[in-house]
Amino acid sequence: MKSLLTYLYSTHPSQLTYIISISNLNSTSMKTLQYILVFFVVCSIQTSAQFTMSVGPYIMPKYGINISERPYITTNPNQYPYTFMTAPTENDASFDIDFGLSGRIHLKDLKLSAIFDGGYSSTSSILKYVDDTDDEYTFITRVNYVNIASMYNSGWFLIGVNFGIPISGTTKNLSETTEIEARPEDMRTKIEFRLGGIIPIMKHSTGSMNVVFLGNFMFTGLYGDNLYDNSKYSIIQHDNLTNPRVWTFSLGVNYLFTILDR
């Protein structure tokens, strides 16, 4: 409360002087009135605050690594009952591109911003046999999402969270002899913690172009809980430990057009 009153005094001294005079009274009702008056002063500050609103497109190429343990692989996915072996595997890096629209609300007095992203996002994981020589046993799992992100921005610093709603997914090998289509309900909603920065590289009266870099730390796996209801997924046998969790680094740009400045 003390820091709030100090700020209010610097912006609204006359109103705060009256509030402080009330605070010297011991009556409970007067104390209640004091808090009510502070509330209305804060509201008046918010309505008179200077801010800008901007919106525009973004594109974000990203590099990803699956941090989960390596899974078991079937020796013959078309044979039933399936036979499994612990095959030597490795996780390769993956590359995807996210794009969509970004919105920004910037509070000039506080020099703080809220940034919201919405668009199309893909996350992929590459798993292969170490001794695979013909790409027959190098599998790419790619899940596509509609993503919604909310981030806090101060200076160049960004921190926030991203949610991805799965809309499609595939698992296929590089030789293109095997491909599995996944239902959205077989995939898990993506939740990522975001940490990074935004740096303006061009500014003018109509908007700004910015370089954006983000570390995206995925908490959830690609596959949902009902994975084994679909026997086709036996090509790559995942459990809770091996369900791919892909951490990515994004580096891209956005162009934000100023739509409101007050």
SERO-4910 file (N, C-alpha, C, O; in steps of 0.05 Angstrom, whole numbers):
BEGIN
 pado doro    nc1    nc2    nc3   cac1   cac2   cac3    cc1    cc2    cc3    oc1    oc2    oc3
  Met    A     17    -24      0      0      0      0     17     25      0     10     45    -13
  Lys    A     40     25     15     57     48     16     68     56    -11     68     79    -18
  Ser    A     78     36    -26     89     42    -52     67     51    -71     72     69    -88
  Leu    A     43     40    -69     21     49    -85     14     78    -79     10     94    -98
  Leu    A     13     85    -54      7    113    -46     28    132    -56     22    154    -64
  Thr    A     53    124    -55     75    141    -65     72    146    -95     75    169   -104
  Tyr    A     65    125   -110     61    129   -138     37    147   -143     38    165   -161
  Leu    A     15    143   -129     -9    159   -132     -3    188   -126    -14    206   -139
  Tyr    A     13    193   -106     19    221    -98     34    235   -120     30    259   -125
  Ser    A     52    221   -134     67    234   -156     50    240   -180     57    257   -196
  Thr    A     27    226   -183     10    230   -207    -15    245   -200    -26    260   -217
  His    A    -26    241   -176    -51    253   -168    -49    264   -140    -61    254   -121
  Pro    A    -33    286   -135    -28    295   -108    -52    305    -94    -55    301    -69
  Ser    A    -70    319   -108    -93    331    -94   -112    309    -83   -122    311    -61
  Gln    A   -117    289   -100   -135    268    -91   -122    252    -68   -136    245    -49
  Leu    A    -96    247    -69    -84    231    -49    -82    247    -22    -83    234     -1
  Thr    A    -79    273    -23    -78    289      1   -103    285     17   -103    283     42
  Tyr    A   -126    285      3   -151    281     16   -153    252     28   -163    249     50
  Ile    A   -143    233     13   -144    205     23   -127    202     48   -135    189     67
  Ile    A   -103    214     48    -85    212     71    -97    225     96    -94    215    118
  Ser    A   -112    247     92   -125    261    115   -146    243    127   -150    243    151
  Ile    A   -159    227    110   -179    208    120   -166    186    136   -176    176    156
  Ser    A   -142    177    126   -129    155    139   -120    160    167   -114    142    182
  Asn    A   -119    186    175   -111    192    203   -134    187    223   -129    187    247
  Leu    A   -158    182    213   -180    175    230   -180    146    237   -169    130    221
  Asn    A   -190    139    260   -189    111    269   -214     95    263   -214     71    266
  Ser    A   -234    109    254   -259     95    248   -256     74    227   -243     79    206
  Thr    A   -267     51    231   -266     29    211   -280     38    186   -271     31    164
  Ser    A   -302     52    188   -316     61    164   -300     81    148   -301     80    124
  Met    A   -284     97    162   -266    116    148   -244    101    134   -236    109    112
  Lys    A   -234     80    146   -213     64    133   -224     51    108   -211     50     87
  Thr    A   -249     41    110   -261     29     87   -265     49     64   -260     43     41
  Leu    A   -273     74     72   -276     95     52   -249    102     39   -248    108     15
  Gln    A   -228    100     55   -201    106     44   -195     87     21   -185     95      0
  Tyr    A   -199     61     26   -193     41      5   -211     44    -19   -202     40    -42
  Ile    A   -236     52    -15   -254     57    -37   -243     80    -54   -243     78    -79
  Leu    A   -234    101    -41   -224    124    -55   -199    117    -71   -195    126    -94
  Val    A   -181    102    -58   -157     93    -72   -164     77    -97   -152     80   -118
  Phe    A   -184     60    -95   -193     44   -118   -202     62   -141   -195     57   -164
  Phe    A   -218     82   -135   -228    100   -156   -206    117   -168   -206    123   -192
  Val    A   -186    124   -152   -163    139   -163   -147    122   -182   -139    131   -203
  Val    A   -143     96   -174   -128     78   -191   -144     74   -217   -132     73   -239
  Cys    A   -170     72   -216   -186     69   -240   -183     93   -258   -182     90   -282
  Ser    A   -183    117   -246   -180    141   -262   -153    143   -275   -150    153   -297
  Ile    A   -132    132   -262   -105    131   -274   -106    112   -298    -94    118   -319
  Gln    A   -119     89   -295   -119     69   -317   -133     81   -341   -124     76   -364
  Thr    A   -155     95   -337   -170    105   -359   -156    128   -373   -161    134   -396
  Ser    A   -138    142   -359   -123    164   -370    -95    156   -379    -80    173   -388
  Ala    A    -88    131   -375    -61    122   -382    -56    124   -412    -74    120   -428
  Gln    A    -31    130   -419    -24    131   -447    -14    104   -456      2     91   -442
  Phe    A    -24     95   -479    -17     68   -488    -19     68   -519    -31     85   -531
  Thr    A     -6     47   -530     -9     42   -558    -17     13   -562    -10     -5   -547
  Met    A    -32      9   -584    -40    -18   -592    -30    -23   -620    -33     -6   -637
  Ser    A    -18    -46   -624     -8    -53   -651    -13    -82   -657    -16    -99   -639
  Val    A    -14    -88   -683    -19   -116   -691     -5   -120   -718     -2   -102   -734
  Gly    A      4   -145   -722     17   -151   -748     26   -180   -749     24   -195   -730
  Pro    A     37   -188   -772     45   -215   -777     72   -222   -764     89   -204   -760
  Tyr    A     76   -248   -759    103   -257   -750    109   -283   -764     91   -298   -773
  Ile    A    135   -289   -767    144   -314   -777    169   -322   -760    187   -306   -755
  Met    A    168   -348   -750    188   -356   -731    199   -384   -738    187   -404   -730
  Pro    A    221   -386   -753    234   -412   -756    245   -421   -729    253   -405   -713
  Lys    A    245   -448   -725    255   -458   -699    270   -484   -702    264   -500   -720
  Tyr    A    288   -488   -684    305   -512   -682    298   -526   -656    296   -514   -635
  Gly    A    294   -553   -658    284   -567   -635    300   -592   -629    311   -605   -646
  Ile    A    300   -600   -603    312   -624   -594    292   -639   -575    281   -626   -557
  Asn    A    288   -664   -580    272   -681   -563    288   -688   -538    308   -702   -540
  Ile    A    278   -680   -514    293   -685   -489    284   -710   -475    295   -717   -455
  Ser    A    264   -724   -486    254   -748   -473    273   -772   -479    290   -771   -496
  Glu    A    269   -793   -463    284   -818   -468    277   -830   -495    255   -825   -506
  Arg    A    295   -846   -505    290   -859   -531    271   -883   -527    273   -898   -508
  Pro    A    253   -887   -547    233   -909   -544    242   -935   -555    263   -937   -568
  Tyr    A    225   -956   -551    228   -981   -565    217   -979   -593    199   -964   -598
  Ile    A    228   -995   -611    219   -996   -639    210  -1024   -646    223  -1043   -637
  Thr    A    189  -1027   -661    181  -1053   -670    199  -1063   -692    208  -1048   -709
  Thr    A    204  -1089   -693    220  -1101   -715    203  -1104   -740    214  -1102   -762
  Asn    A    177  -1108   -737    160  -1111   -760    132  -1100   -753    116  -1114   -741
  Pro    A    127  -1075   -761    102  -1062   -752     77  -1074   -766     55  -1070   -756
  Asn    A     81  -1090   -787     58  -1102   -801     52  -1130   -792     33  -1142   -801
  Gln    A     67  -1140   -773     64  -1167   -763     49  -1166   -737     55  -1149   -720
  Tyr    A     30  -1185   -733     16  -1187   -707     18  -1216   -697     13  -1234   -713
  Pro    A     25  -1221   -672     31  -1200   -651     58  -1187   -657     76  -1199   -668
  Tyr    A     60  -1162   -649     83  -1147   -654    107  -1156   -638    104  -1164   -615
  Thr    A    130  -1155   -650    155  -1162   -635    171  -1137   -631    174  -1121   -650
  Phe    A    182  -1133   -608    196  -1109   -601    225  -1116   -594    231  -1138   -586
  Met    A    242  -1097   -598    270  -1100   -589    280  -1073   -580    270  -1052   -589
  Thr    A    300  -1073   -564    313  -1048   -555    334  -1041   -576    357  -1050   -574
  Ala    A    326  -1026   -596    344  -1018   -617    360   -994   -610    350   -976   -597
  Pro    A    385   -993   -619    401   -968   -615    388   -945   -631    385   -947   -655
  Thr    A    380   -924   -618    367   -902   -631    380   -876   -622    394   -875   -602
  Glu    A    375   -855   -637    384   -828   -630    364   -808   -638    349   -812   -658
  Asn    A    363   -786   -624    344   -764   -630    358   -743   -646    377   -731   -637
  Asp    A    349   -738   -670    360   -717   -687    346   -691   -682    324   -690   -671
  Ala    A    360   -669   -690    348   -643   -688    325   -640   -708    326   -652   -729
  Ser    A    305   -624   -701    283   -619   -719    280   -590   -726    290   -572   -711
  Phe    A    268   -584   -748    264   -556   -757    235   -552   -766    224   -568   -781
  Asp    A    224   -530   -756    196   -524   -763    194   -493   -765    212   -479   -759
  Ile    A    171   -484   -775    166   -456   -778    138   -449   -767    118   -462   -775
  Asp    A    137   -430   -749    111   -420   -739    105   -393   -752    123   -377   -758
  Phe    A     79   -387   -756     72   -361   -767     43   -355   -758     28   -372   -750
  Gly    A     37   -329   -759     10   -320   -750     10   -290   -746     24   -275   -759
  Leu    A     -7   -282   -727    -11   -253   -721     -3   -248   -692     -8   -265   -674
  Ser    A     10   -226   -688     19   -217   -661      6   -191   -654      4   -173   -671
  Gly    A     -4   -188   -629    -15   -163   -620      0   -153   -595     10   -168   -579
  Arg    A      1   -126   -593     17   -115   -571      2    -91   -559     -7    -74   -573
  Ile    A      0    -90   -532    -10    -67   -518     13    -57   -501     23    -70   -483
  His    A     21    -32   -506     44    -20   -493     35      3   -475     23     22   -485
  Leu    A     40      2   -449     34     23   -430     59     42   -429     80     35   -419
  Lys    A     55     66   -440     78     84   -443     90     93   -416    114     93   -413
  Asp    A     72    100   -397     82    110   -371     98     88   -356    119     94   -344
  Leu    A     89     64   -357    102     42   -342    123     28   -359    139     13   -348
  Lys    A    124     34   -385    143     21   -403    141     -9   -402    162    -23   -402
  Leu    A    117    -19   -402    111    -48   -401     92    -55   -424     76    -38   -433
  Ser    A     94    -79   -433     76    -88   -455     65   -116   -449     78   -132   -436
  Ala    A     42   -121   -460     31   -148   -462     30   -155   -491     19   -140   -508
  Ile    A     40   -179   -498     41   -188   -525     26   -214   -528     28   -232   -511
  Phe    A      9   -216   -549     -7   -239   -553     -2   -250   -582     -3   -235   -601
  Asp    A      3   -275   -584      8   -288   -610    -14   -309   -615    -23   -322   -597
  Gly    A    -22   -310   -640    -41   -331   -648    -35   -340   -676    -31   -322   -694
  Gly    A    -33   -366   -681    -27   -374   -708    -24   -404   -711    -35   -420   -696
  Tyr    A     -8   -412   -731     -4   -440   -739     24   -448   -729     44   -434   -735
  Ser    A     26   -470   -716     51   -479   -704     55   -509   -709     35   -524   -709
  Ser    A     79   -517   -714     86   -545   -717    108   -553   -698    126   -537   -693
  Thr    A    107   -577   -687    128   -587   -670    135   -616   -680    116   -632   -683
  Ser    A    160   -621   -685    167   -647   -695    190   -660   -680    206   -646   -666
  Ser    A    191   -686   -681    212   -702   -668    222   -723   -688    206   -736   -701
  Ile    A    248   -725   -690    261   -744   -709    275   -766   -693    292   -760   -676
  Leu    A    268   -791   -699    281   -813   -685    291   -833   -706    276   -839   -725
  Lys    A    315   -843   -703    325   -862   -723    342   -883   -710    354   -880   -689
  Tyr    A    344   -906   -724    363   -927   -717    391   -916   -723    395   -902   -743
  Val    A    410   -922   -706    437   -913   -710    449   -925   -736    464   -911   -750
  Asp    A    442   -950   -742    453   -963   -766    435   -961   -790    438   -977   -809
  Asp    A    415   -943   -790    398   -939   -813    413   -927   -836    424   -905   -834
  Thr    A    414   -941   -859    430   -931   -882    412   -923   -905    422   -910   -924
  Asp    A    387   -931   -905    369   -924   -928    345   -908   -920    326   -907   -935
  Asp    A    345   -896   -897    323   -879   -887    297   -894   -882    276   -882   -878
  Glu    A    299   -921   -882    275   -937   -877    266   -935   -847    242   -936   -841
  Tyr    A    286   -932   -830    280   -931   -801    289   -905   -788    299   -904   -766
  Thr    A    284   -884   -803    286   -857   -792    258   -844   -793    248   -838   -815
  Phe    A    246   -840   -770    218   -831   -769    216   -802   -760    230   -793   -742
  Ile    A    198   -788   -773    192   -760   -766    163   -759   -756    144   -767   -771
  Thr    A    159   -751   -732    132   -746   -721    128   -715   -720    143   -701   -707
  Arg    A    108   -706   -734    103   -677   -735     73   -672   -728     55   -684   -739
  Val    A     69   -655   -708     42   -648   -699     38   -618   -705     55   -602   -699
  Asn    A     15   -612   -716      8   -585   -723    -13   -574   -704    -32   -589   -696
  Tyr    A    -10   -549   -697    -27   -537   -676    -38   -510   -685    -26   -496   -702
  Val    A    -60   -502   -673    -68   -474   -671    -57   -464   -644    -65   -475   -623
  Asn    A    -39   -445   -644    -27   -437   -619    -36   -409   -610    -42   -392   -626
  Ile    A    -37   -406   -584    -45   -381   -571    -25   -376   -549    -21   -392   -531
  Ala    A    -11   -353   -550     10   -347   -531      5   -320   -518     -6   -301   -531
  Ser    A     12   -317   -493     11   -292   -478     38   -287   -465     49   -305   -452
  Met    A     49   -263   -469     75   -257   -459     77   -229   -446     62   -211   -454
  Tyr    A     94   -226   -427    100   -201   -413    126   -190   -424    145   -205   -428
  Asn    A    126   -164   -430    150   -152   -442    158   -126   -427    141   -108   -423
  Ser    A    183   -125   -419    195   -101   -407    222    -97   -419    240   -113   -418
  Gly    A    225    -74   -433    249    -69   -448    251    -89   -471    233    -90   -487
  Trp    A    273   -105   -472    275   -125   -492    266   -153   -481    264   -172   -497
  Phe    A    261   -155   -455    257   -181   -442    228   -191   -447    209   -176   -446
  Leu    A    226   -217   -453    200   -230   -457    198   -255   -439    217   -270   -437
  Ile    A    175   -259   -427    169   -283   -413    139   -289   -415    123   -271   -414
  Gly    A    132   -315   -418    104   -321   -421     99   -351   -424    116   -367   -418
  Val    A     75   -357   -435     67   -385   -438     52   -388   -464     39   -369   -474
  Asn    A     55   -411   -476     42   -417   -502     26   -442   -500     34   -462   -488
  Phe    A      2   -442   -512    -16   -465   -513    -20   -472   -542    -26   -455   -559
  Gly    A    -18   -498   -548    -23   -508   -575    -45   -528   -576    -44   -548   -562
  Ile    A    -66   -523   -592    -88   -542   -595    -83   -558   -620    -83   -548   -642
  Pro    A    -79   -585   -617    -72   -601   -641    -95   -603   -661   -118   -606   -654
  Ile    A    -87   -601   -687   -106   -603   -709    -99   -626   -728   -117   -635   -743
  Ser    A    -74   -635   -728    -67   -658   -745    -39   -667   -736    -25   -654   -722
  Gly    A    -32   -691   -745     -6   -702   -739      0   -726   -757    -18   -741   -765
  Thr    A     26   -730   -762     35   -753   -778     60   -764   -767     76   -750   -754
  Thr    A     64   -790   -771     90   -803   -767     97   -817   -793     82   -834   -803
  Lys    A    121   -811   -804    129   -824   -829    159   -827   -829    174   -813   -815
  Asn    A    169   -845   -846    197   -849   -849    208   -832   -873    192   -824   -890
  Leu    A    234   -828   -873    246   -811   -893    244   -823   -921    244   -809   -941
  Ser    A    243   -850   -922    241   -863   -949    213   -862   -960    208   -870   -982
  Glu    A    194   -852   -944    166   -848   -952    152   -874   -959    134   -875   -976
  Thr    A    160   -896   -946    146   -921   -950    126   -926   -928    109   -944   -930
  Thr    A    127   -911   -906    109   -914   -884     99   -886   -875    115   -868   -871
  Glu    A     73   -884   -872     62   -858   -862     37   -864   -847     19   -879   -856
  Ile    A     35   -852   -823     11   -856   -806     -1   -829   -800     12   -810   -792
  Glu    A    -27   -826   -806    -42   -802   -799    -53   -805   -771    -64   -825   -764
  Ala    A    -51   -784   -756    -61   -784   -728    -86   -767   -726    -89   -747   -740
  Arg    A   -104   -775   -709   -128   -759   -703   -120   -738   -683   -103   -743   -665
  Pro    A   -132   -714   -685   -125   -693   -665   -130   -702   -636   -115   -695   -618
  Glu    A   -150   -720   -632   -155   -729   -605   -134   -748   -595   -133   -754   -571
  Asp    A   -117   -759   -613    -95   -776   -604    -71   -760   -595    -53   -771   -582
  Met    A    -71   -734   -600    -49   -716   -593    -56   -702   -567    -79   -700   -559
  Arg    A    -36   -691   -554    -39   -677   -529    -37   -647   -533    -20   -637   -549
  Thr    A    -52   -631   -518    -50   -602   -519    -21   -594   -511    -11   -603   -490
  Lys    A     -9   -577   -527     18   -569   -521     19   -545   -502      4   -526   -505
  Ile    A     35   -547   -481     39   -526   -462     69   -520   -461     85   -538   -455
  Glu    A     77   -495   -466    105   -487   -466    109   -463   -449     93   -444   -449
  Phe    A    131   -463   -435    141   -439   -421    160   -425   -440    177   -437   -453
  Arg    A    156   -398   -443    172   -383   -462    190   -362   -448    181   -350   -428
  Leu    A    214   -360   -457    233   -341   -446    251   -331   -469    262   -347   -484
  Gly    A    253   -304   -472    268   -294   -494    269   -264   -495    269   -251   -474
  Gly    A    269   -252   -519    270   -223   -521    260   -214   -548    255   -229   -566
  Ile    A    255   -187   -549    246   -174   -573    262   -149   -577    264   -133   -558
  Ile    A    273   -145   -601    291   -122   -606    281   -107   -631    280   -119   -652
  Pro    A    273    -82   -628    264    -67   -652    288    -61   -670    309    -52   -661
  Ile    A    284    -65   -696    305    -59   -715    297    -37   -734    314    -26   -749
  Met    A    271    -30   -735    262     -8   -751    236      4   -739    218    -11   -733
  Lys    A    235     30   -736    212     43   -725    204     67   -742    221     81   -752
  His    A    178     71   -745    168     95   -758    139     99   -748    130     84   -731
  Ser    A    126    119   -759    100    127   -748     78    106   -751     59    105   -735
  Thr    A     81     89   -771     60     69   -776     65     43   -761     46     26   -760
  Gly    A     88     38   -750     93     13   -736    123      8   -733    140     26   -735
  Ser    A    129    -17   -727    157    -25   -723    162    -54   -731    144    -71   -730
  Met    A    187    -59   -740    196    -86   -746    214    -95   -723    231    -80   -714
  Asn    A    210   -120   -714    225   -129   -690    236   -157   -695    224   -174   -708
  Val    A    260   -161   -685    272   -188   -683    263   -201   -657    265   -188   -636
  Val    A    253   -225   -658    243   -239   -635    259   -266   -632    261   -281   -651
  Phe    A    269   -271   -608    282   -297   -603    270   -308   -577    265   -294   -558
  Leu    A    264   -334   -578    250   -348   -557    261   -376   -552    266   -391   -570
  Gly    A    263   -382   -526    266   -410   -518    239   -421   -510    226   -409   -494
  Asn    A    231   -443   -522    204   -454   -518    208   -481   -504    218   -500   -516
  Phe    A    199   -483   -479    205   -507   -463    178   -522   -459    161   -514   -443
  Met    A    176   -544   -473    151   -560   -474    149   -578   -449    167   -593   -442
  Phe    A    126   -576   -436    120   -592   -413    106   -618   -420    111   -639   -408
  Thr    A     88   -617   -440     72   -640   -447     85   -655   -471    100   -644   -486
  Gly    A     79   -681   -473     88   -696   -496     71   -692   -520     50   -680   -519
  Leu    A     81   -703   -543     65   -700   -568     40   -717   -568     19   -708   -578
  Tyr    A     42   -741   -556     20   -760   -558      2   -758   -533     11   -751   -511
  Gly    A    -24   -764   -537    -43   -764   -516    -42   -789   -499    -24   -806   -503
  Asp    A    -60   -791   -480    -60   -813   -461    -72   -839   -474    -66   -861   -464
  Asn    A    -87   -837   -495   -100   -860   -507    -86   -870   -532    -98   -879   -551
  Leu    A    -59   -868   -531    -43   -875   -554    -47   -903   -564    -48   -907   -588
  Tyr    A    -50   -922   -546    -50   -950   -554    -78   -959   -562    -82   -983   -569
  Asp    A    -98   -941   -562   -124   -949   -573   -122   -951   -604   -138   -965   -616
  Asn    A   -101   -939   -615    -97   -940   -644    -72   -958   -649    -50   -949   -643
  Ser    A    -76   -982   -659    -54  -1001   -662    -33   -992   -682    -11  -1002   -682
  Lys    A    -40   -973   -699    -21   -964   -719      3   -951   -706     25   -950   -718
  Tyr    A      0   -941   -682     22   -927   -669     43   -947   -659     63   -938   -647
  Ser    A     39   -972   -664     59   -992   -655     86   -990   -670    105  -1001   -662
  Ile    A     86   -975   -692    112   -971   -706    132   -958   -687    155   -966   -686
  Ile    A    123   -939   -672    141   -927   -651    126   -929   -625    105   -917   -620
  Gln    A    138   -945   -607    125   -951   -581    133   -931   -560    156   -930   -551
  His    A    114   -913   -552    120   -892   -533    106   -898   -506     85   -910   -506
  Asp    A    118   -889   -485    104   -888   -459    108   -860   -447    117   -842   -461
  Asn    A    102   -857   -421    104   -831   -409    132   -820   -409    136   -795   -411
  Leu    A    152   -838   -407    180   -828   -407    190   -822   -435    207   -804   -438
  Thr    A    181   -836   -455    191   -832   -482    173   -815   -499    181   -808   -522
  Asn    A    150   -807   -490    133   -789   -504    148   -763   -511    157   -750   -492
  Pro    A    152   -757   -537    170   -735   -544    162   -708   -531    140   -699   -534
  Arg    A    181   -696   -517    179   -669   -507    201   -652   -520    225   -656   -515
  Val    A    193   -635   -538    212   -621   -555    217   -592   -545    198   -576   -543
  Trp    A    241   -587   -538    249   -559   -531    260   -546   -556    277   -557   -570
  Thr    A    251   -522   -561    258   -508   -586    270   -481   -581    265   -468   -560
  Phe    A    285   -471   -601    295   -444   -601    285   -431   -626    290   -440   -648
  Ser    A    270   -409   -623    258   -394   -646    273   -368   -651    281   -354   -632
  Leu    A    277   -362   -676    289   -336   -683    274   -326   -708    276   -338   -729
  Gly    A    260   -304   -705    244   -293   -727    239   -264   -725    252   -250   -710
  Val    A    220   -254   -740    213   -226   -741    183   -223   -740    167   -240   -747
  Asn    A    174   -199   -730    147   -191   -733    146   -162   -742    165   -147   -738
  Tyr    A    124   -154   -754    120   -126   -762     93   -118   -750     72   -128   -758
  Leu    A     95    -99   -731     71    -90   -716     62    -63   -726     76    -43   -723
  Phe    A     38    -62   -738     26    -37   -747     11    -24   -723     -4    -37   -710
  Thr    A     16      2   -719      3     17   -698    -26     22   -706    -31     35   -727
  Ile    A    -45     13   -690    -73     17   -697    -87     37   -677   -108     47   -683
  Leu    A    -74     42   -654    -85     61   -635    -62     72   -619    -45     57   -608
  Asp    A    -61     99   -616    -40    112   -601    -54    135   -586    -63    154   -597
  Arg    A    -53    133   -559    -66    153   -543    -50    159   -517    -58    176   -501
***
